[in-house]
């Protein structure tokens, strides 16, 4: 799928996305890599209160994360409103609209030992809906052995898996989500996708797609900007505790339309 796909290419990508729950898009954000790199540099120099760096006990390189910074990092705001991301998101979701949910920066420094465990994003969020997409956009070349992996079709399993913190504790003290099965033991029976990627490429995946990522044992940093979108069917969802990311100042009814100024509609067909 190119930045300006033909109607058939766009339809084919949308169909594969809805079936697989994860696809790779080549070169769609080429023009945005340098601005996003500058934004990540600015963010790492001045993290937000939501910054959550993982510092491995073995002393290996840290894993930097920060969320919800598009309103204070100009390069991120520019991407949200002026890149093709919103229109591509709407096409993939089969939605008339694309509403921005939040941004997430993930930087695995070279030689780090932190593994991103298998998980779904949906249970961490206070939003529900089938129309959702995250763009995982690497700002550095990423080889197949370092890239995020997605289990094709897992968004259609009809299951919600328990959200866990990196320290192995539950995000919510009491919930009714299922425990994630042993994906590594099941690997031979699953269709697990991963790709060699270049800056400008993106993985598009559904909030309910099961995914994870290995440690970065490569000689270069793995800088990623992730932009997350929801479609027409998005509604607020009450969870059993503080969600990730948290939005403590928002008040909403369970099942109400997902509509608040902090989540702008960027594209409307």
N, C-alpha and C positions, 0 to 999 in steps of 0.2 A: 504494500500500500504506500503510495507516494503522497507528497504534500497536496498535489492536485490530481487525485485519482480519477480515472474514468468512472462513469456510473456503474459499470459492471465490476470493476475492481473494488469500488466502495461496497457494493452489495455482497461480493464474495467475502470480503474481510468481515463484514457485519455478521454474515451467516456463520463463518468459522468461529467468530468470537462468541456468538450465542451458543454454539454447540460445544466448543472446547473450554470456554471460560478464560482462555489465555492465548494471546497471539503475539507475534513480534511484528513491529512496524519499522520499516527500514528508512532511515534518513528523514523522518517527518519533522524533526526538530533541529536540523543542522544549523539553521540561522540563530538558534537560541542558546547554543552551548556556551559561547563566551560570556554572554550576560549572566547565565545561570552560574557559571563558575565564579564570576565576580560576586554574585549574590551569596554563594556559599562561603566564599572567603570573608565577606562582611559579617555573615552570621556566626562563623566560627570565632571571629575576633570579638564578637559581642553577642553571646548566646542569650536566649530568652529564658524566663523562669521555667519553661517546659523542657529545657535541655536535659537530656538523660544519657550521659556517656557511660558506657560499660567499660570498666577497667578490669581486665581479667586478673584473677588471683595469681596466675603464673607469671605475671609481670610483662606479658606480651603487649603488643600495641593496642590502644583503645579503640572502641567503636563509638563514634560520636553520632548522636541523634538529636534533632530538635524539630518542633512542630509548630504549625499555625503562625507563620511569620510573614505571610504575604502582605499584610497591611503595614509592615514597618521596613521591609526590604524592597526597595523600588524595583529591582530586577525581577523579583518574584511577582509583584503586582503587575508589571508589564507583561510577563508571560501569561498570567491568568487571563488578562483582558485582551491581549493583542496577538497571541500565538494562535495557531490553528487548533489548539487542544480542545476547546469547547465544542467546536463543530465536529471534530473527529469523534469526541466522546458521544455526542448525540447520535451520530450515525451508527456507532457500534452498539449503543444501548437500545436503538430503535425507539428513541424518545424525541418528542417535539422540542424539548428543552434540555439544556445542560446547565446544572446548578453546581457552582464550586463548593466543595465541602471543606477540604483543608490541604495544606502542603506538609511535606515531611522530608527532611534531609537526613540521609544516612551515609556516613563516611566510615568505611572500614579501612584503617590504616594498614600498610603492608606488614605482613608477619603477625597479624593478630590471630588469636585463637577462638574468638567469639563466633559461635555457630548460631544462626537465626533458626530457632526451632520451627518445625512444621506447625502451621496455624492457619486460621481464617482471620481476615480483618473484621468481618461483619459483627461477631460477638463483642468486639472491643468498642464498637460505635453505638451511639444512641439514635441510629437511623436504620430503618428496614426498607427493603424494596428489592425487586429483581433487577431493576435498571440501575446499574452502578459500574464504574470503571475507575481503576487506578492506572496511571501511567508511571512506570518505573524507568527513569531516564538516566542512563549512565553518562557521566561527564568525563570518563576516562575509558580507554579500551578495556573490555572485560572478556576474559576467556571463559569457555564453557565450564571449566572446573571451579570457577569463582562466582559465576552468575547465579542469580535467584532462579530457583526451579519451581514449576507449577504443575500440579496434577490435573491433566486435562479431564474435563467432565465432572470434576469434584464439586463444582457449583450446583450441579444437578442431583447431588446425592440426597438432598432434602434433610440434611443434618446441620446442626450448629454445634461446634466443638468448643470446649471450655477454654476461655482466654486465660493464659498464664503469663506471669512476669518472667523475666530472664533468670531470676534467682530460683525459679521453680515453684513459687507460691501462686495461689489463685488471685486473679485480679479482683474477683468478687468473692466475698466470704461465703455467700450462699447463692447458688444458681442451679438451674436444671439442665445445663448444657452437658453433652456427652464428653467423655474423656477421649482425647485424640488417640487413635490406634497407633501401633508401632509401624509408622510409614516405612522406615528403613527395612524392616523385616518383610514388608509387603511389596517392596520396590519391584521385584521381578514380575509382579502381576498388575502393575499400574502403568499408565501412560504418562510418564514424567517428562515434561518439556523443559529444555534449557538451550540457550543459544550463545555462540560467540557474538559479541556486540561491539559496536563502535559508537562514539559520541554522536548524537543525532538520532540513533535508534531508540526504540522504546518497547517495553513489554506492556501490553494492555491486559489487565486481568480484573475479573469480577471480585467484589468484596467477599463473596462466599467461596472463592477458589482457594483450595488448600495449597500453601506455598511455604518455602523455606530457603535458606541460603547457607552455603558452607563458610568456614573461616576464610579469611583472605591471606593465603599463603603465597601470593604473588609478590613481585618486587615493587609494585606500584599501588597507590591508593585506589580504592574503589569508591569514588564519590557518586552519589545518586541523588537526584531530585525527583520526588514523587508528588504528583498532582492528582487529587481524588475528586471525582464528580458523581453526582446522582441525577436521575431522570425524573420523569413525570410521576412515577408511582411511589416516590420516596415519602416516608412518614416518620415522625418521631417515635422512638421506642424507649420505654422505661427499662432500665437494667437493674441488676441486684446490687449495684454499687457504683463507685466513681468510674466513669468510662475513660478510655484513652483514645484520643485526647479528651480532656475534661472541658466542659463549657459551663462553669459553675453559676454564671450570671443568667443563664437562659432558663426560662420557665415555660413548660409546655405540657400538653396533655398526650398521654399515650395514644398513638394512632392518628394524631393530628397531622395535617399536611406539613411537610418539612419546609418551612418558610420562615426565614428570619433575615434581617439585613446583613448579618455576618456571613450568610451563605448566598451570594448574589447569583441570579440567573444571568449567565454570560452569553448564552446562545439561545435563540428562539427561531424555529423555522416558520 
